């Protein structure tokens, strides 16, 4: 696990300045493209080039089961996790459709399904047969946490070999909004009643029960919650840990990340707590309907690209947002300058 402590190189400020200079010469009033200009400048800085691009994308969906699901925190039974993994492998899920449209590389990783699946095309990198019920004991052992973090690193290693420009992490796991809410409450130090949401579709009474369960679990584990690693070990899911490892590894390997919804953003939050310098490499695809997402985005001082009232996960919101990054690059690279167009600048 020494790789977690590896340094993260800062973005190239000289390239950012070069990009800002170019933006000032393009045939538009200064700042008229708003956040799109900022995106282009950031990508130029991260990619250390005068011509940033997001042409190739990898999306990796990490799947795992959660022991906390036995407490009835989801509107769907735990079997749905494995059933959805089969749907991913067969190409029928939302994330598959969006990835195909973008020409993105798509993969799904079993990081800890309760019952292993024998499916051609499924990547198996398991930390165990689902986490333990964190309402009564730590979700995972230290050894399992390390396996799950390494699963995320391995996914990014594959993305680097494919020479993609952008990494998106997705997740699937019945019960994982409960785990993510517990982690967010632990890091932000706010009541789970403030940020716990409906997840897969709980009613108001179900949300209250879920929040009370998280509150009791936080009290149970409080003496052990001394670091982001301990929080992830006690409260996390294998797929959340894999996302965390992927985000840190991507930053170390100079690969921009587009973060998806609530669960993925909580993984980004834990990644930033573990390795603060990785924050520079994260873009945030959207703000979801899940109540806690706005809390976590605000804590991270993150500006999401879209707000479409989505709450699916899978990497779906991030995939929908990819064209925003692509258009920012296209405008930066292909728009004529005032000099080229023969237009008088102000």
Secondary structure, 3 states (H helix, E strand, C coil): CHHHHCCCCCCCHHHHHHHHHHHHHECCCCCCCCHHHHHHHHHHHHHCCCCCCCCCEEEEEEEECCHHHHHCCCCCCCHHHHHHHHHHHCCCCHHHHHHHHHCCEEEEEEEECCCCCCCCCCEECCCCCCCCCCCCCCCCCHHHHHHHHHHHHHHHHHHHHCCCCEEEEEEECCCHHHHHHHHHHHHHCCCHHHHCCCCCCCCHHHHHHHHHHHHHHHHHHHHHCCCHHHHHHHHCCHHHHHHHHHHHHHHHCCCEEEECCHHHHHHHHHHHHHCHHHHHHEEECECCCCHHHHHHHHHHCCCCCECCCCCCCCCHHHHHHHHHHHHHHHHHHHCCEHHHHCCCCC
